[in-house]
Amino acid sequence: MAELKETLLERREVFRGRVLTLFLDRVRLPDGREATREVLRHPGAVAVVAQRDDGRVVLVRQFRHAVGQELLELPAGKLGPGEDPLDCARRELEEETGYRAGRWERLGSFLTSPGFTDEIMHLFLARELVPGWHRPDDDEFLEVVEADPAELLRTGGILDGKSILGLLLLGRS
């Protein structure tokens, strides 16, 4: 089997923000040539498939500036430094939707877009929902929406990858 690893030769930080850091990396390719890679470092995130007793799921509708439109998504958020993913999922569910869950199940983890970022997202299933305290972040404007997961997948009303994956995994649990 051929060696596929790229070797880091030089890293230059281009930007550091609240959520991510952008690096330009110079690498040696397996054949000896050099190339440049743009890499976004991200602290990781969680997403929650919150399923009500009637089978409907709780989502949030919000405007996403990067794509210039409102999207329907699973409640989600980034991990704090050293934060346990399940603790983050519990916090994000309540902050964004006003629900708490009595039962939690880990659905898995995935790399969101490994061609340019190291972001890993942890998916959780939350059941036995009870009202909590809805308190989105100061810069978050959200509408809570409840919908049938099969209908959402059938109609293509969701474009967000984490939400599509979460709903597909819900069908397998």
N, CA, C and O atoms as a DFTB+ gen file, in Angstrom:
692 C
 N C O
     1  1       0.838      -1.178       0.000
     2  2       0.000       0.000       0.000
     3  2       0.887       1.248       0.000
     4  3       1.878       1.313       0.728
     5  1       0.532       2.215      -0.804
     6  2       1.324       3.430      -0.946
     7  2       1.205       4.318       0.285
     8  3       0.157       4.360       0.929
     9  1       2.279       5.027       0.607
    10  2       2.275       6.007       1.699
    11  2       1.509       7.241       1.218
    12  3       1.819       7.799       0.166
    13  1       0.517       7.659       1.987
    14  2      -0.325       8.795       1.599
    15  2      -0.122      10.019       2.484
    16  3      -0.686      11.079       2.209
    17  1       0.669       9.889       3.532
    18  2       0.805      10.952       4.514
    19  2       1.518      12.177       3.943
    20  3       2.489      12.070       3.194
    21  1       0.993      13.353       4.330
    22  2       1.652      14.617       4.025
    23  2       2.394      15.073       5.280
    24  3       1.878      14.942       6.390
    25  1       3.592      15.602       5.109
    26  2       4.423      16.034       6.230
    27  2       4.400      17.554       6.339
    28  3       4.669      18.256       5.365
    29  1       4.081      18.055       7.519
    30  2       4.047      19.494       7.757
    31  2       5.470      20.045       7.765
    32  3       6.331      19.561       8.499
    33  1       5.707      21.071       6.932
    34  2       7.010      21.723       6.867
    35  2       6.990      23.080       7.558
    36  3       7.961      23.480       8.199
    37  1       5.872      23.778       7.416
    38  2       5.765      25.122       7.987
    39  2       4.291      25.452       8.210
    40  3       3.431      25.097       7.405
    41  1       4.018      26.141       9.322
    42  2       2.647      26.565       9.628
    43  2       2.675      28.063       9.927
    44  3       3.503      28.550      10.696
    45  1       1.744      28.775       9.294
    46  2       1.635      30.219       9.537
    47  2       0.193      30.548       9.911
    48  3      -0.732      30.261       9.151
    49  1       0.004      31.151      11.086
    50  2      -1.334      31.571      11.508
    51  2      -1.714      32.830      10.727
    52  3      -0.974      33.814      10.708
    53  1      -2.885      32.777      10.082
    54  2      -3.359      33.885       9.254
    55  2      -4.436      34.683       9.981
    56  3      -4.514      35.904       9.841
    57  1      -5.261      33.993      10.755
    58  2      -6.377      34.646      11.444
    59  2      -6.734      33.858      12.694
    60  3      -6.713      32.628      12.689
    61  1      -7.063      34.579      13.774
    62  2      -7.567      33.948      14.991
    63  2      -8.843      34.687      15.376
    64  3      -8.820      35.898      15.598
    65  1      -9.955      33.962      15.455
    66  2     -11.241      34.543      15.825
    67  2     -11.801      33.907      17.075
    68  3     -11.114      33.161      17.773
    69  1     -13.073      34.213      17.355
    70  2     -13.745      33.646      18.531
    71  2     -13.959      32.150      18.401
    72  3     -13.894      31.423      19.392
    73  1     -14.212      31.687      17.192
    74  2     -14.590      30.293      16.974
    75  2     -13.488      29.485      16.303
    76  3     -13.349      28.296      16.588
    77  1     -12.713      30.084      15.436
    78  2     -11.763      29.302      14.659
    79  2     -10.467      30.050      14.435
    80  3     -10.379      31.263      14.627
    81  1      -9.457      29.290      14.019
    82  2      -8.160      29.834      13.656
    83  2      -7.804      29.286      12.282
    84  3      -7.945      28.091      12.024
    85  1      -7.339      30.176      11.398
    86  2      -6.964      29.787      10.040
    87  2      -5.449      29.745       9.925
    88  3      -4.759      30.695      10.296
    89  1      -4.943      28.640       9.407
    90  2      -3.509      28.469       9.170
    91  2      -3.262      28.226       7.692
    92  3      -4.100      27.654       6.996
    93  1      -2.104      28.665       7.223
    94  2      -1.581      28.249       5.923
    95  2      -0.435      27.303       6.234
    96  3       0.557      27.696       6.847
    97  1      -0.578      26.059       5.810
    98  2       0.438      25.047       6.061
    99  2       1.165      24.727       4.760
   100  3       0.540      24.564       3.712
   101  1       2.486      24.638       4.838
   102  2       3.269      24.141       3.716
   103  2       3.597      22.687       4.051
   104  3       4.128      22.392       5.122
   105  1       3.275      21.784       3.127
   106  2       3.448      20.350       3.366
   107  2       4.277      19.705       2.262
   108  3       4.349      20.195       1.135
   109  1       4.899      18.593       2.629
   110  2       5.568      17.758       1.627
   111  2       4.611      16.628       1.279
   112  3       4.117      15.917       2.154
   113  1       4.364      16.478       0.002
   114  2       3.472      15.426      -0.494
   115  2       4.206      14.084      -0.519
   116  3       5.435      14.055      -0.453
   117  1       3.478      12.988      -0.612
   118  2       4.122      11.660      -0.631
   119  2       5.159      11.487      -1.746
   120  3       6.095      10.700      -1.605
   121  1       4.993      12.222      -2.857
   122  2       5.948      12.093      -3.965
   123  2       7.124      13.066      -3.854
   124  3       7.960      13.126      -4.755
   125  1       7.200      13.843      -2.738
   126  2       8.318      14.744      -2.517
   127  2       8.053      16.198      -2.888
   128  3       8.773      17.090      -2.440
   129  1       7.044      16.446      -3.689
   130  2       6.717      17.831      -4.028
   131  2       6.135      18.532      -2.810
   132  3       5.772      17.884      -1.829
   133  1       6.044      19.874      -2.874
   134  2       5.457      20.652      -1.791
   135  2       4.138      21.261      -2.247
   136  3       3.932      21.506      -3.436
   137  1       3.241      21.503      -1.282
   138  2       1.939      22.116      -1.561
   139  2       1.539      22.966      -0.366
   140  3       2.111      22.840       0.716
   141  1       0.557      23.829      -0.567
   142  2       0.021      24.666       0.501
   143  2      -1.371      24.182       0.845
   144  3      -2.166      23.882      -0.045
   145  1      -1.673      24.105       2.133
   146  2      -2.996      23.701       2.616
   147  2      -3.549      24.813       3.496
   148  3      -2.839      25.334       4.356
   149  1      -4.806      25.178       3.290
   150  2      -5.513      26.111       4.162
   151  2      -6.273      25.271       5.173
   152  3      -7.081      24.421       4.795
   153  1      -6.019      25.503       6.466
   154  2      -6.596      24.657       7.511
   155  2      -7.296      25.523       8.552
   156  3      -6.698      26.444       9.109
   157  1      -8.564      25.222       8.810
   158  2      -9.309      25.865       9.886
   159  2      -9.292      24.943      11.096
   160  3      -9.709      23.788      11.014
   161  1      -8.808      25.462      12.219
   162  2      -8.845      24.717      13.474
   163  2     -10.096      25.136      14.226
   164  3     -10.398      26.324      14.341
   165  1     -10.813      24.160      14.731
   166  2     -12.099      24.397      15.392
   167  2     -12.135      23.586      16.685
   168  3     -11.606      22.475      16.715
   169  1     -12.745      24.107      17.759
   170  2     -12.738      23.379      19.032
   171  2     -13.647      22.158      19.093
   172  3     -13.607      21.413      20.073
   173  1     -14.464      21.940      18.071
   174  2     -15.411      20.830      18.092
   175  2     -16.791      21.320      18.480
   176  3     -16.945      22.424      19.003
   177  1     -17.790      20.497      18.223
   178  2     -19.167      20.913      18.437
   179  2     -20.052      19.705      18.722
   180  3     -19.627      18.553      18.627
   181  1     -21.282      20.008      19.070
   182  2     -22.296      18.982      19.291
   183  2     -23.559      19.349      18.523
   184  3     -23.780      20.511      18.180
   185  1     -24.374      18.350      18.262
   186  2     -25.715      18.552      17.721
   187  2     -26.633      17.553      18.413
   188  3     -26.223      16.446      18.764
   189  1     -27.890      17.969      18.601
   190  2     -28.831      17.162      19.372
   191  2     -30.078      16.863      18.559
   192  3     -30.751      17.773      18.074
   193  1     -30.382      15.570      18.412
   194  2     -31.665      15.145      17.873
   195  2     -32.582      15.032      19.082
   196  3     -32.522      14.057      19.832
   197  1     -33.426      16.035      19.263
   198  2     -34.332      16.075      20.419
   199  2     -35.689      15.550      19.968
   200  3     -36.394      16.216      19.210
   201  1     -36.055      14.362      20.429
   202  2     -37.291      13.726      19.994
   203  2     -38.335      13.743      21.101
   204  3     -38.110      13.269      22.214
   205  1     -39.478      14.304      20.753
   206  2     -40.600      14.347      21.689
   207  2     -41.237      12.964      21.802
   208  3     -40.973      12.081      20.985
   209  1     -42.071      12.785      22.813
   210  2     -42.757      11.497      23.011
   211  2     -43.649      11.136      21.827
   212  3     -43.881       9.955      21.566
   213  1     -44.157      12.148      21.103
   214  2     -45.024      11.882      19.945
   215  2     -44.231      11.588      18.672
   216  3     -44.822      11.415      17.606
   217  1     -42.889      11.530      18.768
   218  2     -42.050      11.193      17.626
   219  2     -41.510      12.395      16.869
   220  3     -40.552      12.270      16.107
   221  1     -42.118      13.563      17.075
   222  2     -41.639      14.762      16.392
   223  2     -40.289      15.175      16.966
   224  3     -39.960      14.848      18.106
   225  1     -39.512      15.896      16.164
   226  2     -38.211      16.391      16.615
   227  2     -38.265      17.908      16.772
   228  3     -39.041      18.597      16.111
   229  1     -37.428      18.395      17.654
   230  2     -37.344      19.826      17.934
   231  2     -36.128      20.384      17.201
   232  3     -35.004      19.917      17.384
   233  1     -36.375      21.387      16.373
   234  2     -35.313      22.012      15.596
   235  2     -35.326      23.516      15.832
   236  3     -36.215      24.050      16.495
   237  1     -34.334      24.179      15.281
   238  2     -34.312      25.632      15.332
   239  2     -34.170      26.172      13.915
   240  3     -33.445      25.616      13.090
   241  1     -34.875      27.263      13.651
   242  2     -34.739      27.977      12.387
   243  2     -33.940      29.237      12.706
   244  3     -34.263      29.987      13.627
   245  1     -32.881      29.446      11.912
   246  2     -32.083      30.641      12.125
   247  2     -31.449      31.084      10.815
   248  3     -31.254      30.288       9.897
   249  1     -31.133      32.365      10.752
   250  2     -30.469      32.907       9.578
   251  2     -28.984      32.591       9.685
   252  3     -28.359      32.824      10.720
   253  1     -28.432      32.057       8.603
   254  2     -27.001      31.739       8.558
   255  2     -26.348      32.682       7.551
   256  3     -26.536      32.547       6.342
   257  1     -25.589      33.624       8.062
   258  2     -24.977      34.668       7.235
   259  2     -24.113      34.085       6.110
   260  3     -24.147      34.584       4.985
   261  1     -23.345      33.041       6.404
   262  2     -22.422      32.480       5.412
   263  2     -23.126      32.017       4.144
   264  3     -22.549      32.093       3.060
   265  1     -24.368      31.537       4.260
   266  2     -25.112      31.075       3.082
   267  2     -26.245      32.026       2.701
   268  3     -26.925      31.821       1.696
   269  1     -26.440      33.061       3.507
   270  2     -27.414      34.091       3.166
   271  2     -28.861      33.655       3.216
   272  3     -29.688      34.169       2.462
   273  1     -29.182      32.713       4.093
   274  2     -30.569      32.259       4.182
   275  2     -30.872      31.646       5.539
   276  3     -29.975      31.308       6.312
   277  1     -32.171      31.514       5.803
   278  2     -32.608      30.815       7.008
   279  2     -32.488      29.322       6.770
   280  3     -32.789      28.821       5.687
   281  1     -32.042      28.620       7.806
   282  2     -31.926      27.165       7.741
   283  2     -32.652      26.552       8.926
   284  3     -32.716      27.136      10.008
   285  1     -33.193      25.374       8.703
   286  2     -33.795      24.565       9.755
   287  2     -32.736      23.559      10.174
   288  3     -32.249      22.788       9.347
   289  1     -32.372      23.561      11.467
   290  2     -31.253      22.751      11.936
   291  2     -31.553      22.099      13.286
   292  3     -32.454      22.516      14.013
   293  1     -30.780      21.079      13.592
   294  2     -30.784      20.530      14.940
   295  2     -30.175      21.563      15.882
   296  3     -29.311      22.337      15.469
   297  1     -30.605      21.589      17.129
   298  2     -29.921      22.438      18.111
   299  2     -28.455      21.995      18.183
   300  3     -28.157      20.801      18.208
   301  1     -27.558      22.966      18.216
   302  2     -26.139      22.635      18.163
   303  2     -25.312      23.784      18.733
   304  3     -25.803      24.898      18.915
   305  1     -24.053      23.486      19.006
   306  2     -23.156      24.527      19.469
   307  2     -21.753      24.007      19.644
   308  3     -21.507      22.801      19.630
   309  1     -20.827      24.949      19.811
   310  2     -19.424      24.578      19.923
   311  2     -19.052      24.225      21.362
   312  3     -19.641      24.720      22.323
   313  1     -18.074      23.369      21.468
   314  2     -17.550      22.956      22.763
   315  2     -16.719      24.077      23.377
   316  3     -15.961      24.762      22.689
   317  1     -16.879      24.247      24.689
   318  2     -15.998      25.142      25.419
   319  2     -14.691      24.429      25.709
   320  3     -14.614      23.209      25.564
   321  1     -13.656      25.162      26.117
   322  2     -12.370      24.529      26.431
   323  2     -12.527      23.436      27.483
   324  3     -13.008      23.698      28.585
   325  1     -12.120      22.207      27.144
   326  2     -12.181      21.080      28.063
   327  2     -13.586      20.573      28.362
   328  3     -13.753      19.710      29.224
   329  1     -14.599      21.089      27.671
   330  2     -15.985      20.709      27.970
   331  2     -16.304      19.313      27.445
   332  3     -15.939      18.963      26.323
   333  1     -16.980      18.531      28.257
   334  2     -17.444      17.212      27.853
   335  2     -18.560      17.370      26.826
   336  3     -19.463      18.178      27.038
   337  1     -18.530      16.618      25.709
   338  2     -19.562      16.768      24.688
   339  2     -20.994      16.593      25.201
   340  3     -21.882      17.331      24.775
   341  1     -21.242      15.639      26.101
   342  2     -22.600      15.460      26.612
   343  2     -23.042      16.674      27.431
   344  3     -24.193      17.098      27.334
   345  1     -22.150      17.229      28.225
   346  2     -22.486      18.441      28.971
   347  2     -22.826      19.584      28.025
   348  3     -23.762      20.346      28.268
   349  1     -22.066      19.697      26.956
   350  2     -22.324      20.733      25.952
   351  2     -23.680      20.503      25.290
   352  3     -24.434      21.452      25.073
   353  1     -23.991      19.256      24.970
   354  2     -25.278      18.936      24.333
   355  2     -26.434      19.308      25.252
   356  3     -27.425      19.885      24.804
   357  1     -26.312      18.985      26.523
   358  2     -27.363      19.345      27.491
   359  2     -27.548      20.861      27.540
   360  3     -28.676      21.354      27.526
   361  1     -26.444      21.592      27.597
   362  2     -26.494      23.054      27.666
   363  2     -27.118      23.645      26.405
   364  3     -27.998      24.502      26.489
   365  1     -26.668      23.193      25.245
   366  2     -27.163      23.745      23.988
   367  2     -28.645      23.448      23.766
   368  3     -29.383      24.301      23.274
   369  1     -29.083      22.235      24.130
   370  2     -30.497      21.902      23.965
   371  2     -31.366      22.874      24.752
   372  3     -32.341      23.410      24.224
   373  1     -31.020      23.098      25.995
   374  2     -31.849      23.978      26.823
   375  2     -31.736      25.435      26.382
   376  3     -32.744      26.137      26.303
   377  1     -30.522      25.890      26.097
   378  2     -30.356      27.286      25.680
   379  2     -31.139      27.595      24.408
   380  3     -31.811      28.623      24.320
   381  1     -31.050      26.702      23.426
   382  2     -31.635      26.993      22.120
   383  2     -33.115      26.671      22.008
   384  3     -33.837      27.330      21.261
   385  1     -33.579      25.656      22.749
   386  2     -34.971      25.227      22.559
   387  2     -35.833      25.384      23.801
   388  3     -37.060      25.394      23.699
   389  1     -35.219      25.506      24.969
   390  2     -35.991      25.551      26.200
   391  2     -36.362      24.179      26.722
   392  3     -37.151      24.077      27.662
   393  1     -35.815      23.112      26.140
   394  2     -36.091      21.751      26.609
   395  2     -34.884      21.177      27.341
   396  3     -33.736      21.516      27.052
   397  1     -35.175      20.302      28.294
   398  2     -34.199      19.425      28.932
   399  2     -34.625      18.004      28.611
   400  3     -35.784      17.758      28.277
   401  1     -33.694      17.073      28.711
   402  2     -34.015      15.680      28.383
   403  2     -33.725      14.771      29.569
   404  3     -32.748      14.963      30.293
   405  1     -34.592      13.773      29.757
   406  2     -34.405      12.792      30.813
   407  2     -33.561      11.621      30.374
   408  3     -33.032      10.890      31.212
   409  1     -33.424      11.427      29.060
   410  2     -32.670      10.283      28.539
   411  2     -31.785      10.740      27.387
   412  3     -32.238      11.427      26.472
   413  1     -30.523      10.350      27.447
   414  2     -29.547      10.726      26.418
   415  2     -28.879       9.488      25.842
   416  3     -28.617       8.517      26.551
   417  1     -28.608       9.541      24.536
   418  2     -27.901       8.450      23.864
   419  2     -26.927       9.068      22.870
   420  3     -27.280       9.991      22.136
   421  1     -25.712       8.562      22.850
   422  2     -24.716       9.037      21.889
   423  2     -24.979       8.359      20.542
   424  3     -25.056       7.133      20.467
   425  1     -25.116       9.152      19.488
   426  2     -25.348       8.599      18.153
   427  2     -24.051       8.415      17.373
   428  3     -24.001       7.614      16.440
   429  1     -23.004       9.144      17.741
   430  2     -21.721       9.029      17.045
   431  2     -21.074      10.380      16.845
   432  3     -21.598      11.409      17.272
   433  1     -19.935      10.362      16.194
   434  2     -19.178      11.574      15.905
   435  2     -18.741      11.530      14.451
   436  3     -18.600      10.455      13.867
   437  1     -18.526      12.713      13.866
   438  2     -18.076      12.777      12.475
   439  2     -17.276      14.044      12.238
   440  3     -17.439      15.038      12.946
   441  1     -16.415      13.998      11.242
   442  2     -15.662      15.173      10.811
   443  2     -16.543      15.943       9.841
   444  3     -17.049      15.372       8.875
   445  1     -16.732      17.230      10.088
   446  2     -17.694      18.000       9.291
   447  2     -17.239      18.248       7.864
   448  3     -18.047      18.154       6.939
   449  1     -15.976      18.559       7.662
   450  2     -15.460      18.821       6.326
   451  2     -13.939      18.692       6.346
   452  3     -13.231      19.699       6.334
   453  1     -13.432      17.452       6.376
   454  2     -12.012      17.215       6.620
   455  2     -11.066      17.702       5.526
   456  3      -9.849      17.618       5.690
   457  1     -11.591      18.203       4.431
   458  2     -10.731      18.765       3.399
   459  2     -10.082      20.068       3.822
   460  3      -9.055      20.464       3.270
   461  1     -10.688      20.747       4.816
   462  2     -10.103      22.025       5.239
   463  2     -10.243      22.338       6.725
   464  3      -9.706      23.346       7.182
   465  1     -10.950      21.503       7.497
   466  2     -11.082      21.788       8.922
   467  2     -10.967      20.519       9.747
   468  3     -11.268      19.419       9.283
   469  1     -10.518      20.704      10.999
   470  2     -10.423      19.565      11.913
   471  2     -11.652      19.459      12.808
   472  3     -11.646      18.689      13.769
   473  1     -12.713      20.220      12.511
   474  2     -13.907      20.216      13.360
   475  2     -14.504      18.818      13.443
   476  3     -14.769      18.172      12.428
   477  1     -14.708      18.367      14.679
   478  2     -15.411      17.114      14.921
   479  2     -16.731      17.463      15.603
   480  3     -16.775      18.303      16.501
   481  1     -17.794      16.814      15.169
   482  2     -19.106      17.052      15.744
   483  2     -19.612      15.760      16.362
   484  3     -19.530      14.686      15.767
   485  1     -20.138      15.895      17.575
   486  2     -20.673      14.770      18.331
   487  2     -22.201      14.867      18.288
   488  3     -22.775      15.901      18.629
   489  1     -22.846      13.786      17.869
   490  2     -24.308      13.747      17.771
   491  2     -24.898      12.975      18.939
   492  3     -24.410      11.912      19.322
   493  1     -25.972      13.547      19.498
   494  2     -26.673      12.912      20.617
   495  2     -28.166      12.861      20.330
   496  3     -28.716      13.721      19.642
   497  1     -28.806      11.833      20.874
   498  2     -30.259      11.712      20.845
   499  2     -30.771      12.037      22.238
   500  3     -30.318      11.461      23.227
   501  1     -31.714      12.960      22.309
   502  2     -32.308      13.359      23.593
   503  2     -33.784      12.985      23.571
   504  3     -34.507      13.336      22.639
   505  1     -34.227      12.272      24.601
   506  2     -35.641      11.873      24.715
   507  2     -36.142      12.223      26.110
   508  3     -35.386      12.681      26.966
   509  1     -37.452      11.992      26.320
   510  2     -38.117      12.341      27.583
   511  2     -37.930      13.836      27.865
   512  3     -37.442      14.240      28.921
   513  1     -38.337      14.633      26.883
   514  2     -38.160      16.081      26.951
   515  2     -39.123      16.727      27.932
   516  3     -40.297      16.364      28.006
   517  1     -38.608      17.682      28.677
   518  2     -39.424      18.485      29.601
   519  2     -39.024      19.943      29.403
   520  3     -37.883      20.240      29.048
   521  1     -39.978      20.855      29.637
   522  2     -39.644      22.277      29.472
   523  2     -38.540      22.701      30.435
   524  3     -38.514      22.316      31.604
   525  1     -37.637      23.504      29.900
   526  2     -36.546      24.068      30.691
   527  2     -36.578      25.577      30.548
   528  3     -37.645      26.190      30.575
   529  1     -35.420      26.166      30.399
   530  2     -35.306      27.617      30.325
   531  2     -34.646      27.997      29.010
   532  3     -33.447      27.778      28.839
   533  1     -35.400      28.559      28.085
   534  2     -34.917      28.980      26.765
   535  2     -34.103      30.257      26.927
   536  3     -34.637      31.292      27.327
   537  1     -32.818      30.185      26.618
   538  2     -31.957      31.357      26.754
   539  2     -30.845      31.327      25.705
   540  3     -29.706      30.985      26.022
   541  1     -31.167      31.682      24.464
   542  2     -30.125      31.693      23.429
   543  2     -29.043      32.723      23.735
   544  3     -29.256      33.644      24.523
   545  1     -27.888      32.559      23.107
   546  2     -26.801      33.526      23.253
   547  2     -27.273      34.891      22.766
   548  3     -28.239      34.988      22.009
   549  1     -26.590      35.937      23.202
   550  2     -26.981      37.306      22.865
   551  2     -27.074      37.566      21.366
   552  3     -27.888      38.378      20.926
   553  1     -26.242      36.881      20.576
   554  2     -26.248      37.123      19.129
   555  2     -27.004      36.045      18.347
   556  3     -26.879      35.962      17.126
   557  1     -27.786      35.220      19.047
   558  2     -28.581      34.169      18.394
   559  2     -30.046      34.565      18.364
   560  3     -30.630      34.917      19.389
   561  1     -30.629      34.503      17.183
   562  2     -32.055      34.742      17.011
   563  2     -32.625      33.477      16.399
   564  3     -32.366      33.166      15.236
   565  1     -33.406      32.746      17.193
   566  2     -33.871      31.410      16.824
   567  2     -35.377      31.307      16.918
   568  3     -36.015      31.950      17.752
   569  1     -35.930      30.489      16.047
   570  2     -37.333      30.099      16.146
   571  2     -37.354      28.590      16.374
   572  3     -36.766      27.844      15.591
   573  1     -38.016      28.133      17.422
   574  2     -38.110      26.703      17.708
   575  2     -39.222      26.114      16.854
   576  3     -40.328      26.651      16.795
   577  1     -38.915      25.001      16.191
   578  2     -39.846      24.342      15.277
   579  2     -39.910      22.865      15.650
   580  3     -38.886      22.253      15.953
   581  1     -41.109      22.297      15.626
   582  2     -41.273      20.863      15.864
   583  2     -41.841      20.238      14.602
   584  3     -42.792      20.763      14.023
   585  1     -41.265      19.115      14.167
   586  2     -41.676      18.527      12.894
   587  2     -41.472      17.018      12.907
   588  3     -40.748      16.475      13.742
   589  1     -42.124      16.364      11.968
   590  2     -41.982      14.926      11.770
   591  2     -40.656      14.657      11.040
   592  3     -40.449      15.181       9.946
   593  1     -39.762      13.856      11.620
   594  2     -38.448      13.653      10.998
   595  2     -38.509      13.005       9.619
   596  3     -37.745      13.382       8.731
   597  1     -39.398      12.042       9.424
   598  2     -39.496      11.387       8.115
   599  2     -39.950      12.380       7.051
   600  3     -39.459      12.361       5.923
   601  1     -40.887      13.243       7.416
   602  2     -41.367      14.250       6.469
   603  2     -40.260      15.238       6.111
   604  3     -40.132      15.634       4.952
   605  1     -39.467      15.632       7.090
   606  2     -38.354      16.544       6.820
   607  2     -37.384      15.940       5.810
   608  3     -36.944      16.623       4.886
   609  1     -37.052      14.671       5.982
   610  2     -36.133      14.008       5.060
   611  2     -36.771      13.800       3.692
   612  3     -36.106      13.942       2.666
   613  1     -38.045      13.467       3.675
   614  2     -38.748      13.211       2.418
   615  2     -38.874      14.470       1.573
   616  3     -38.706      14.415       0.355
   617  1     -39.167      15.600       2.199
   618  2     -39.406      16.836       1.449
   619  2     -38.130      17.603       1.126
   620  3     -38.164      18.540       0.328
   621  1     -37.005      17.226       1.729
   622  2     -35.757      17.937       1.461
   623  2     -35.728      19.328       2.074
   624  3     -35.019      20.208       1.587
   625  1     -36.492      19.528       3.135
   626  2     -36.558      20.841       3.761
   627  2     -35.346      21.196       4.594
   628  3     -35.278      22.292       5.150
   629  1     -34.387      20.287       4.690
   630  2     -33.181      20.537       5.476
   631  2     -31.965      20.412       4.563
   632  3     -31.786      19.402       3.883
   633  1     -31.140      21.444       4.557
   634  2     -29.920      21.448       3.750
   635  2     -28.670      21.227       4.591
   636  3     -27.607      20.914       4.054
   637  1     -28.787      21.385       5.884
   638  2     -27.667      21.309       6.812
   639  2     -27.231      19.858       7.021
   640  3     -28.043      19.008       7.387
   641  1     -25.952      19.580       6.790
   642  2     -25.443      18.214       6.849
   643  2     -25.592      17.537       8.197
   644  3     -25.980      16.370       8.262
   645  1     -25.288      18.252       9.284
   646  2     -25.386      17.627      10.618
   647  2     -26.819      17.237      10.923
   648  3     -27.073      16.220      11.569
   649  1     -27.759      18.055      10.454
   650  2     -29.173      17.782      10.721
   651  2     -29.670      16.603       9.895
   652  3     -30.422      15.767      10.396
   653  1     -29.260      16.533       8.650
   654  2     -29.636      15.388       7.809
   655  2     -29.086      14.101       8.413
   656  3     -29.809      13.112       8.543
   657  1     -27.805      14.114       8.782
   658  2     -27.197      12.919       9.369
   659  2     -27.888      12.533      10.668
   660  3     -28.179      11.358      10.891
   661  1     -28.152      13.508      11.523
   662  2     -28.817      13.217      12.787
   663  2     -30.180      12.577      12.582
   664  3     -30.525      11.620      13.275
   665  1     -30.960      13.096      11.632
   666  2     -32.281      12.523      11.367
   667  2     -32.175      11.128      10.766
   668  3     -32.988      10.260      11.083
   669  1     -31.194      10.900       9.911
   670  2     -30.989       9.555       9.360
   671  2     -30.606       8.571      10.460
   672  3     -31.096       7.442      10.485
   673  1     -29.731       8.997      11.368
   674  2     -29.330       8.112      12.467
   675  2     -30.494       7.867      13.437
   676  3     -30.580       6.800      14.044
   677  1     -31.372       8.837      13.580
   678  2     -32.564       8.650      14.422
   679  2     -33.377       7.476      13.900
   680  3     -33.884       6.674      14.684
   681  1     -33.504       7.369      12.595
   682  2     -34.259       6.277      11.997
   683  2     -33.660       4.908      12.241
   684  3     -34.338       3.895      12.071
   685  1     -32.403       4.863      12.637
   686  2     -31.720       3.596      12.903
   687  2     -31.687       3.253      14.387
   688  3     -31.280       2.153      14.760
   689  1     -32.122       4.207      15.253
   690  2     -32.018       3.926      16.697
   691  2     -33.297       3.362      17.253
   692  3     -33.376       3.073      18.447
